[in-house]
Amino acid sequence: MTAMTAALPSSVRSYHVNSGDGIEGLSLRTREPRTPGLGEVAVMVHAVSLSFRELLVLRGQYVLPVKPDVIPVSDGAGQVIAVGPGVQRVRPGDRVTATLFPQWLDGPLQPSYLPQLGGSLDGMLTELAVLPEQALVPIPDHLSYAEAATLPCAAVTAWNALTGDGPGIQPGYTVLTTGSGGVSLFAVQLAKLLGARVIATTGRTER
């Protein structure tokens, strides 16, 4: 596929922050868009979702490296508006979401796969994200951008917990979840789809 960049806007807005600066450290800036290079895709972001991971980044407590002045937030969804040279898997107009670890395509997680969106790589809290094509996953027609934006971190974490080790959850298994966070809620839904019996627990500080 040849490069297609005519649809790029003249300017885009992005949030930036240094890890540890908190929510108050977020700054909104306007900049020129970056033209996608070899194997890269420009995605106009329509929705992002926030998880506890983002608070860890803001608080300086995230376990993986965070680059200075990062564009935060790992989870987002949008529409392809331009592609760079050599891109084969997507084309302008496609609806996509991005994987948390763009370089981890399959197999066991290796240190070389650890660069992650909204951490050591710029994330999705921007109007236009330029991403490698292998990081993009098509959005099913029945999902909205907002729904698709919730999947990359929490939903994939739940899916990996249920299916990633050994044979995975089988019909008739019992799955216990704790709390009402995103991972637990996705685990409940996915475990039910896999035929498991689900026991969901939660609590509150009041006695």
Buried (B, 14 or more C-beta within 10 A) or exposed (E): BEBBBEEBEEEBEBBBBBBEBEEEEBEEEEEEBBEBEEBBBBBBBBBBBBBEBBEBBBEEEBEEEBEEEBBBBBBBBBBBBBBBEEBEBBEBEBBBBBBBBBBBEEEEEEEEBBBBBBBEBBBBBBBBBBBBBBBBBEBEEEBEBEBBBBBBBBBBBBBEBBEEEEEEBEEEBEBEBEEEBBBBBBBBEBBEEBEBEBEBEEEEEEE
